[in-house]
C-alpha cells in the first residue's frame, strides 16, 4: 500500500479538491446581477466563464470514467450547460469529476485527449491548473478575494511553464504580461497566462 504522506498522487488529488472547492465558493458567491458581468477572459461574461469550467468538469466522466474519445463525445457538451440553476450545474459537475478522479486506478488510466493518449494524472493536473487560474478570473470579476493558495499556484505554474511561449498562439490566451523581477509567484503565474494582477 502506498504511503499517502509521500504519494504524489495523493497530493495531486488534494490540490484538485482544493481547486474545485475554491472555484465553487466563488460560484456560490455570485450575485444575481453579476452573471452578465465581464471577466478578465476576453468576450466572456461571468456566466460564460462558469459554463466553461463546468464543461471542463463534465468532460471528465466520458473521457476518464467511460473511456470515450473526444470524437465519441462530439458536440454533446457544447453550448449552455448551466440551465436555469448555474450553481447546481456547477456543483453536480464538480462532484462527478471528483468522484471520477478519486476512483481506484483513475490517475493511471490513459485518457484519449485531442493531443493524444494522456495519463489520468496529467489530465487531472491540467484541469486543476485551469480551475485555479479561472478562480482568479472569477474572483476579479465578482470582487472576491483574489489570493490563490501557494500550492495551487506552484502546480499551475509547473503545468503552464513548458507551454508558456505557445499559449497566446493557441488563441485561448492573451499574450504573456511582463511582471517585475521581484514579482510573487501568483503574479508570475498570471503574467504567464496573459493576465494583469
Secondary structure in CASP SS format (residue, H / E / C, confidence):
PFRMAT SS
TARGET T0000
AUTHOR 0000-0000-0000
METHOD secondary structure of the structure
MODEL  1
X C 1.00
X C 1.00
X C 1.00
X C 1.00
X C 1.00
X C 1.00
X C 1.00
X H 1.00
X H 1.00
X H 1.00
X H 1.00
X H 1.00
X H 1.00
X H 1.00
X H 1.00
X H 1.00
X H 1.00
X H 1.00
X H 1.00
X H 1.00
X H 1.00
X H 1.00
X H 1.00
X H 1.00
X H 1.00
X H 1.00
X H 1.00
X H 1.00
X H 1.00
X C 1.00
X C 1.00
X H 1.00
X H 1.00
X H 1.00
X C 1.00
X C 1.00
X C 1.00
X E 1.00
X C 1.00
X C 1.00
X C 1.00
X C 1.00
X C 1.00
X C 1.00
X E 1.00
X H 1.00
X H 1.00
X H 1.00
X H 1.00
X H 1.00
X H 1.00
X H 1.00
X H 1.00
X H 1.00
X H 1.00
X H 1.00
X H 1.00
X H 1.00
X H 1.00
X H 1.00
X H 1.00
X H 1.00
X H 1.00
X H 1.00
X H 1.00
X C 1.00
X C 1.00
X C 1.00
X C 1.00
X H 1.00
X H 1.00
X H 1.00
X H 1.00
X C 1.00
X C 1.00
X C 1.00
X C 1.00
X C 1.00
X C 1.00
X C 1.00
X C 1.00
X C 1.00
X C 1.00
X C 1.00
X C 1.00
X H 1.00
X H 1.00
X H 1.00
X H 1.00
X H 1.00
X H 1.00
X H 1.00
X H 1.00
X H 1.00
X H 1.00
X H 1.00
X H 1.00
X H 1.00
X H 1.00
X H 1.00
X H 1.00
X H 1.00
X C 1.00
X C 1.00
X C 1.00
X H 1.00
X H 1.00
X H 1.00
X C 1.00
X E 1.00
X E 1.00
X E 1.00
X E 1.00
X C 1.00
X C 1.00
X E 1.00
X E 1.00
X E 1.00
X E 1.00
X H 1.00
X H 1.00
X H 1.00
X H 1.00
X H 1.00
X H 1.00
X H 1.00
X H 1.00
X H 1.00
X H 1.00
X H 1.00
X H 1.00
X H 1.00
X H 1.00
X H 1.00
X H 1.00
X H 1.00
X H 1.00
X H 1.00
X H 1.00
X H 1.00
X H 1.00
X H 1.00
X C 1.00
X C 1.00
X C 1.00
X C 1.00
X C 1.00
X C 1.00
X C 1.00
X H 1.00
X H 1.00
X H 1.00
X H 1.00
X H 1.00
X H 1.00
X H 1.00
X H 1.00
X H 1.00
X H 1.00
X H 1.00
X H 1.00
X C 1.00
X C 1.00
X H 1.00
X H 1.00
X H 1.00
X C 1.00
X H 1.00
X H 1.00
X H 1.00
X C 1.00
X C 1.00
X C 1.00
X C 1.00
X C 1.00
X C 1.00
X C 1.00
X C 1.00
X C 1.00
X C 1.00
X C 1.00
X C 1.00
X C 1.00
X C 1.00
X H 1.00
X H 1.00
X H 1.00
X H 1.00
X H 1.00
X H 1.00
X H 1.00
X H 1.00
X C 1.00
X C 1.00
X C 1.00
X C 1.00
X C 1.00
END
